[in-house]
Amino acid sequence: AEGNVRPWNGMLAHLAISAIYGIFWGLGESLLLRNMTLPRWLWGAIYGLSLYAVAQLGILPGTALFQIPAALFLVAHVIYGVTLGLLQDLARAPARG
């Protein structure tokens, strides 16, 4: 059972960090991007690319996660950022009904 604990710990830690990055996105979007002309999904993609760059250049080297193909991390982080942007659009859309 001991060997199965680490993957769960890693997954839960990653989800917690993702939630924190989501909070940073929300704060940044509210303070900096509210009046910008680019669509939020595009800002989200840029945010995801930024997270990817920080991970690849500063956090992952020397860890087991660095063995995962960079393209996979890139796509995952862009999807994460685009999703944040789209969800922000939905949260700011006028209520229907």
Disulfide bonds with the S-S distance in Angstrom:
none
